[in-house]
Amino acid sequence: MTTGRLPDHEQRILDEVERALRRDRRLDRRLRTGRLRRRPDLSRVTHYRPHVLTVGLWLAVSIALLVTGIVTSRPAVIWTFAAVWPLTLFAVFRLVCRWTER
């Protein structure tokens, strides 16, 4: 098989197919949204600015889960606390950083 130019009739068919694909909006949307990023976008995490009420809610939920986990010793409660606590600490840390920027 040669790597030369396509015959005219095949080139016209290829051009028609390409035009039809460019007009297909659904295909275009799927191709645009189907791309995977190589690295996660950490800019959203670094620019997170929690409100005092949000941090208060996280702290209340964490303390309630801590007390409930100590009293009941249920694994589900303990694992839920283990999942919520780092998020609470991160929110508190970001809030303290925001307060000290001023």
Beta strands, then each sheet from edge to edge (+ up, - down):
end
